[in-house]
């Protein structure tokens, strides 16, 4: 979580490489009897005493390499009716994977994946794939929660499906488009009441729904240490819009295509809109990039753990704030790509509006390589408890934060070029919530170069490069004043 800047450059071959692997030591413990992770001196830790949190040098627990597994959520049938007006639903699935692998900290979040939303259907078909590395031989538990998307309120749960497998190996036959009954515990009673009425009046034929799932072992994961599972792919990007936040913040979406109104014959006006973005990058994030929230105030720990009355209220407020900023509705754009490629880098540049200059962004990179970012800066009147806390959805640990800034030579002078080789993403480590370690910036640079082929990456230390960083941000703000306001990215 930090600040990033995209600057125009002449075309050149960008270095691309995988994040450097962390040195690992062998131990003789079998998978079923692994020791608890012990902290070791990595050379990054500061000797200066301060509040708890920030960079955490706890290593990933040792384990034999696991298996790369592909999960496919095919379709659901006979879902409850969540909308009385359409006698239908807008279903999506949130899949959560748990394994027997120990975590570095008990508050580390599990692996999750969300499917796109299928509009107005009780028999949706997703065929969404999720490829996870280092699933251990001891098996896994896949919990699929099916929801009805409701942008104006909380999403109604339509049911759960549990897929439990006790052991896997390269010869495991897998699960092929198998039908699982949907459990009705902890679901929306209103939705099932509507379903019952529909059955009574002949509008539906069954009360019980099903979900079809496939699971396939693709082979051994090629890591030396199989101590953490992580998402390989596919890569996707999501763009969220909020006209209400746009109006509150005074941010407008530019009419970039010069669209003309059919009614008046004039160019369509700009609309108020706030934009937030998510991109699933290819894991794993470098092992050393592990940061926990900094307990700079007594209430911070309770806010992250939701302990106590004050902690519960603050945690709820931040979850709600995150849900509003990253709200899914009919306008949300969601697209899947097979892997890191030039198109993926171009989409990132599009999400930060190419060279419509003067932009500074705040982002968070989660432990499972989910990259979230929105435009921020001193000129924004966003009164958030913490920008990085909001982006992380109060997750206790993340990778180092930074924000992206934008681009030289853009409007009103020239149209932006579409080749990533013309652009440079400048990232810093300026975050009070997680306080990223400057020594890890080269690993972050290599990770982004791997995921955005062709894009130039530069990193700045908020302390060592303070003057240069402040000068660049001031230049960005001046450029933004000259080029005008536009949609937040």
C-alpha positions in Angstrom: 0.0 0.0 0.0 1.8 3.0 -1.1 1.8 5.5 -3.9 2.5 4.8 -7.5 3.1 6.9 -10.5 2.9 6.1 -14.2 5.2 8.2 -16.4 5.6 8.3 -20.2 8.8 6.9 -21.6 10.2 6.1 -25.0 9.7 2.4 -25.9 12.2 0.1 -24.5 12.3 -3.5 -23.4 11.1 -3.7 -19.8 12.9 -6.1 -17.6 10.6 -8.9 -16.6 11.4 -11.5 -14.1 10.0 -13.5 -11.3 10.3 -12.3 -7.8 13.5 -13.5 -6.3 13.0 -16.7 -4.4 13.6 -16.7 -0.7 16.4 -18.9 0.6 15.0 -22.0 2.3 16.6 -24.5 4.7 15.8 -28.2 4.8 14.3 -29.9 7.9 13.4 -33.4 8.6 9.9 -33.0 9.7 7.2 -34.9 7.8 4.1 -33.1 6.6 2.0 -34.4 9.4 4.3 -33.2 12.2 5.6 -29.8 11.2 7.0 -27.5 13.8 5.5 -24.1 14.5 7.1 -21.3 12.5 9.9 -19.6 14.4 11.1 -16.0 13.8 14.5 -15.7 12.4 16.8 -12.8 11.7 16.4 -11.9 8.0 18.5 -8.7 8.3 15.4 -6.6 7.5 14.2 -6.2 11.1 14.7 -2.8 12.7 16.4 -2.8 16.1 14.4 0.3 17.1 11.5 -0.4 19.5 8.1 0.8 18.3 4.5 -0.2 18.2 3.7 -3.9 17.4 3.1 -4.8 13.8 4.6 -3.8 10.4 7.1 -6.0 8.7 6.9 -9.6 10.2 9.8 -11.9 9.5 8.0 -15.1 10.5 9.0 -17.6 7.8 6.5 -19.8 5.9 6.3 -23.2 7.7 8.2 -26.0 5.9 6.2 -28.6 4.1 6.8 -30.9 1.1 5.6 -29.5 -2.3 1.9 -29.9 -2.8 -0.2 -30.3 -5.9 -1.6 -27.8 -8.3 -5.4 -28.2 -8.4 -8.0 -26.7 -10.7 -11.5 -26.1 -9.3 -14.4 -25.4 -11.6 -17.7 -24.1 -10.5 -20.0 -25.1 -13.4 -23.6 -24.2 -12.7 -26.4 -24.2 -10.1 -30.1 -25.3 -10.5 -33.3 -24.5 -8.6 -31.9 -21.6 -6.6 -34.3 -19.7 -4.3 -36.1 -16.6 -5.7 -34.5 -13.6 -4.1 -36.3 -10.9 -6.0 -40.1 -10.8 -5.7 -40.4 -8.4 -8.7 -38.7 -10.7 -11.2 -39.2 -14.0 -9.4 -35.6 -14.6 -10.0 -32.1 -14.0 -8.5 -28.7 -12.5 -9.3 -26.5 -15.3 -8.0 -22.8 -15.5 -7.6 -20.5 -17.9 -5.6 -17.8 -17.1 -3.1 -15.5 -20.2 -2.8 -13.2 -20.6 0.2 -10.4 -23.2 0.3 -9.0 -24.5 3.6 -6.2 -27.1 4.0 -4.1 -28.6 6.7 -1.2 -26.3 6.1 -0.3 -24.2 9.2 -0.3 -20.4 8.7 2.2 -17.9 9.9 -0.4 -16.2 12.0 -3.8 -17.4 13.2 -5.4 -14.3 11.7 -4.1 -14.9 8.2 -7.2 -15.0 5.8 -8.1 -18.2 3.9 -7.9 -18.4 0.1 -11.1 -17.2 -1.6 -12.5 -16.7 -5.1 -15.6 -14.9 -6.3 -17.4 -15.8 -9.6 -19.1 -13.2 -11.8 -22.8 -12.5 -11.1 -25.3 -14.0 -13.5 -28.3 -11.7 -13.8 -31.9 -12.8 -13.3 -31.5 -16.5 -13.2 -32.2 -19.3 -10.8 -30.3 -21.8 -13.0 -27.0 -19.8 -13.5 -24.0 -21.2 -15.4 -20.6 -19.8 -14.5 -17.9 -22.3 -15.6 -15.5 -20.3 -13.4 -12.0 -21.8 -13.0 -9.7 -21.4 -10.0 -6.2 -22.8 -10.1 -4.4 -23.1 -6.7 -0.8 -24.3 -6.1 0.5 -26.3 -3.1 -2.7 -28.0 -2.1 -1.3 -30.7 0.3 -1.5 -34.4 -0.1 -3.7 -34.5 3.0 -6.6 -33.0 1.0 -8.8 -29.9 1.3 -12.2 -28.5 2.1 -13.9 -26.3 -0.4 -16.8 -24.3 0.9 -19.0 -22.6 -1.7 -21.4 -19.9 -0.5 -24.0 -18.9 -3.0 -25.4 -15.4 -2.7 -27.9 -13.1 -4.4 -26.3 -9.8 -5.3 -28.1 -6.8 -3.9 -26.3 -3.5 -4.5 -28.6 -1.5 -2.3 -28.5 -3.8 0.7 -26.6 -6.8 2.0 -26.3 -9.9 -0.3 -28.8 -12.6 0.7 -27.2 -16.1 1.1 -29.0 -18.7 -1.0 -27.2 -21.8 0.3 -23.9 -23.6 0.9 -22.1 -26.5 -0.6 -19.1 -28.3 1.0 -16.7 -30.4 -1.0 -14.4 -32.4 1.3 -11.5 -34.6 0.0 -9.4 -36.5 2.5 -6.3 -37.1 0.3 -5.0 -36.4 -3.2 -2.1 -37.5 -5.4 -1.1 -37.3 -9.0 -3.1 -40.4 -9.7 -6.3 -39.1 -8.0 -9.3 -39.5 -10.4 -10.7 -36.1 -9.4 -14.3 -34.9 -9.4 -16.0 -34.4 -12.8 -19.0 -32.2 -13.0 -20.5 -33.7 -9.9 -23.8 -32.5 -8.5 -23.9 -31.5 -4.8 -27.0 -30.6 -2.9 -27.3 -27.1 -1.5 -27.5 -26.9 2.2 -30.2 -24.5 3.6 -28.6 -23.6 6.9 -27.8 -19.9 7.5 -29.6 -18.9 4.3 -32.2 -16.2 3.6 -35.6 -17.3 4.9 -37.3 -14.8 2.6 -35.7 -16.3 -0.5 -36.9 -19.8 0.4 -40.4 -18.6 1.3 -40.6 -17.1 -2.2 -39.4 -20.4 -3.6 -42.1 -22.3 -1.7 -44.8 -19.9 -3.0 -43.5 -20.4 -6.6 -43.7 -24.2 -6.2 -47.2 -23.9 -4.8 -48.4 -21.8 -7.8 -46.6 -23.9 -10.4 -43.9 -21.3 -11.2 -41.2 -23.7 -10.0 -41.0 -27.4 -9.7 -38.4 -28.2 -6.9 -37.5 -26.7 -3.5 -34.0 -28.1 -3.3 -31.1 -26.6 -5.3 -27.9 -28.1 -6.5 -24.4 -26.9 -7.5 -22.1 -28.7 -10.0 -18.4 -28.7 -9.3 -15.2 -30.3 -10.8 -11.8 -30.7 -9.2 -8.7 -31.9 -11.1 -5.1 -32.4 -10.0 -2.8 -30.8 -12.6 0.4 -32.2 -11.1 3.1 -31.4 -8.5 3.7 -27.7 -7.7 7.3 -26.9 -8.6 8.2 -25.1 -5.4 10.9 -26.2 -2.9 8.7 -25.3 0.0 5.0 -26.3 -0.1 4.2 -24.5 3.1 1.6 -22.1 1.6 -1.2 -22.5 -0.9 -1.7 -19.6 -3.4 -3.7 -18.7 -6.5 -2.0 -19.1 -9.8 -4.9 -18.1 -12.0 -6.7 -17.3 -14.1 -6.0 -13.6 -14.0 -9.0 -11.3 -13.9 -9.8 -7.6 -13.6 -12.9 -5.9 -12.0 -13.9 -2.3 -12.3 -16.5 -0.9 -9.8 -18.4 2.3 -10.2 -20.2 4.5 -7.6 -22.1 7.6 -8.8 -23.0 8.4 -5.2 -19.3 8.5 -4.1 -18.5 10.4 -7.3 -21.0 13.1 -6.5 -19.8 13.3 -2.8 -16.2 13.7 -4.0 -16.9 15.8 -7.0 -15.4 13.3 -9.4 -16.6 12.9 -13.0 -16.2 10.2 -15.5 -14.8 11.7 -18.8 -16.7 11.1 -22.0 -13.5 9.5 -23.5 -15.2 8.2 -26.7 -16.8 11.5 -27.6 -20.3 9.9 -27.5 -23.1 12.0 -28.9 -26.6 12.1 -27.5 -29.2 10.8 -30.0 -31.8 13.1 -28.5 -29.9 16.4 -28.6 -27.2 15.7 -31.1 -24.6 17.2 -28.6 -21.8 15.4 -27.0 -22.9 13.6 -23.8 -22.0 15.3 -20.6 -19.6 13.9 -18.1 -21.2 11.9 -15.3 -20.3 11.8 -11.6 -18.6 8.5 -10.9 -16.0 7.0 -8.5 -14.1 4.1 -9.8 -12.4 1.3 -7.8 -10.4 -1.6 -9.3 -9.3 -5.1 -8.5 -6.9 -7.3 -10.4 -5.9 -10.9 -9.6 -2.2 -11.2 -10.2 -0.4 -14.5 -10.5 1.1 -15.8 -7.2 3.0 -16.3 -5.2 3.9 -12.9 -3.8 7.5 -13.0 -2.5 7.7 -14.8 0.9 9.3 -11.9 2.7 6.6 -9.4 1.8 4.5 -10.1 4.9 3.2 -7.1 6.9 0.8 -6.9 9.7 -1.2 -3.9 10.9 0.7 -1.5 13.2 -0.8 -1.0 16.6 -0.1 2.7 16.7 -3.2 3.3 18.8 -4.8 1.1 21.5 -8.0 0.6 19.4 -6.3 -0.7 16.3 -5.9 -4.4 17.4 -9.5 -4.6 18.5 -10.6 -3.0 15.2 -8.8 -5.8 13.2 -9.9 -8.6 15.5 -13.5 -7.2 16.1 -13.0 -7.8 19.9 -14.9 -5.7 22.4 -17.7 -3.2 21.7 -15.5 -0.5 20.2 -13.6 -3.0 18.1 -16.8 -4.6 16.8 -18.3 -1.3 15.8 -15.1 -0.1 14.1 -14.6 -3.4 12.3 -18.2 -3.3 11.1 -17.8 0.3 9.9 -14.7 -0.5 7.8 -16.2 -3.7 6.3 -19.2 -1.6 5.3 -16.9 1.1 3.9 -15.0 -1.5 1.9 -18.2 -3.0 0.6 -19.5 0.4 -0.6 -16.2 1.3 -2.4 -15.9 -2.2 -4.0 -19.7 -2.6 -4.5 -20.9 -5.1 -7.2 -23.9 -4.1 -9.3 -25.1 -4.3 -12.9 -22.6 -1.7 -14.0 -19.6 -3.6 -12.6 -17.1 -4.8 -15.3 -15.6 -8.3 -14.8 -13.3 -10.0 -17.3 -11.0 -13.1 -17.0 -7.7 -13.5 -18.8 -5.6 -16.7 -19.1 -2.4 -15.2 -17.5 0.0 -12.3 -17.3 0.2 -10.8 -20.9 0.5 -7.5 -22.8 -3.3 -7.2 -22.7 -3.3 -7.5 -18.9 -0.7 -4.7 -18.7 -2.7 -2.5 -21.1 -5.9 -3.1 -19.0 -4.0 -1.9 -15.9 -3.0 1.3 -17.8 -6.6 1.7 -18.9 -7.8 1.4 -15.3 -5.4 4.2 -14.4 -6.5 6.2 -17.4 -3.4 6.1 -19.5 -1.7 9.5 -19.6 -4.6 11.6 -18.3 -2.0 12.9 -15.8 -1.8 13.9 -12.3 -3.2 10.8 -10.7 -2.0 9.3 -7.4 -3.5 6.0 -6.3 -3.6 4.0 -3.1 -3.5 0.3 -3.3 -3.2 -2.9 -1.3 -1.7 -6.2 -2.5 -3.1 -9.1 -0.5 -1.2 -12.2 0.6 -2.9 -14.0 -2.3 -1.9 -11.4 -4.9 -5.2 -9.6 -5.2 -4.4 -6.0 -6.3 -6.9 -3.3 -5.2 -6.5 0.4 -6.0 -8.4 3.7 -6.2 -7.3 7.2 -6.8 -6.5 9.3 -3.8 -4.4 12.3 -2.8 -4.3 15.3 -0.5 -6.9 17.0 -2.7 -9.5 14.3 -1.9 -11.9 14.9 0.9 -12.1 11.2 1.8 -12.5 10.9 5.5 -11.6 7.3 6.0 -10.4 5.7 9.2 -7.4 4.4 7.1 -7.2 4.1 3.3 -5.1 1.0 3.4 -7.2 -0.6 6.1 -10.3 0.0 4.0 -8.7 -1.5 0.8 -7.5 -4.6 2.7 -11.0 -5.0 4.2 -9.4 -5.1 7.7 -7.2 -8.1 6.9 -4.5 -8.4 9.5 -1.7 -9.1 7.1 -0.9 -7.9 3.6 2.1 -7.4 1.3 3.7 -3.9 1.3 1.4 -1.1 0.2 1.9 1.7 -2.3 -0.2 3.9 -4.7 0.1 4.3 -8.5 0.5 7.8 -10.0 0.2 8.7 -13.7 1.6 9.9 -16.8 3.6 12.5 -18.8 2.6 13.9 -22.2 -1.1 13.2 -22.1 -4.2 15.3 -22.7 -4.5 18.1 -23.6 -1.3 17.6 -25.6 -1.4 14.1 -27.2 -3.5 11.0 -27.3 -2.1 8.3 -25.0 0.0 5.6 -26.7 -1.2 2.0 -26.0 2.1 0.2 -25.7 3.1 -0.5 -22.0 6.7 0.1 -23.0 5.9 3.8 -23.1 4.9 3.9 -19.4 6.5 3.7 -16.0 4.8 2.8 -12.8 6.3 4.5 -9.8 5.6 2.8 -6.4 6.5 4.0 -2.9 6.1 2.4 0.5 4.4 5.3 2.3 1.8 3.6 4.5 1.3 4.3 8.2 -1.1 1.3 8.6 1.3 -1.5 7.6 4.7 0.4 7.4 6.3 -1.6 4.6 10.0 -2.5 4.7 12.0 -0.5 2.2 14.5 -3.5 1.8 11.6 -5.4 0.1 11.0 -2.9 -2.7 13.3 -4.7 -5.3 11.2 -7.9 -4.7 8.0 -5.9 -5.2 9.4 -4.4 -8.4 10.3 -7.9 -9.8 6.8 -9.2 -8.9 5.0 -6.4 -10.8 7.4 -6.8 -13.8 6.4 -10.4 -14.0 2.6 -9.7 -13.9 2.6 -6.6 -16.2 4.9 -7.6 -19.1 6.5 -4.6 -20.9 5.6 -2.0 -18.2 8.5 -0.2 -16.6 8.5 -0.3 -12.8 10.4 2.1 -10.4 10.3 1.9 -6.6 10.9 4.8 -4.1 11.6 4.6 -0.4 9.4 7.1 1.4 12.4 7.9 3.7 15.5 7.6 1.6 13.8 9.2 -1.5 11.5 11.5 0.4 12.5 14.7 -1.5 12.3 13.1 -4.9 8.9 11.4 -4.0 7.4 14.7 -2.7 8.6 16.6 -5.8 7.0 13.9 -8.1 3.7 14.0 -6.2 3.6 17.8 -6.3 4.2 17.7 -10.0 1.3 15.2 -10.4 -1.0 17.5 -8.4 -0.1 20.5 -10.6 -0.6 18.4 -13.8 -4.0 17.3 -12.5 -5.1 21.0 -12.0 -4.0 21.8 -15.6 -5.8 18.8 -17.1 -8.9 18.8 -15.0 -10.8 16.3 -12.9 -11.9 12.9 -14.1 -13.1 9.6 -12.8 -11.3 8.2 -9.9 -9.1 5.2 -10.7 
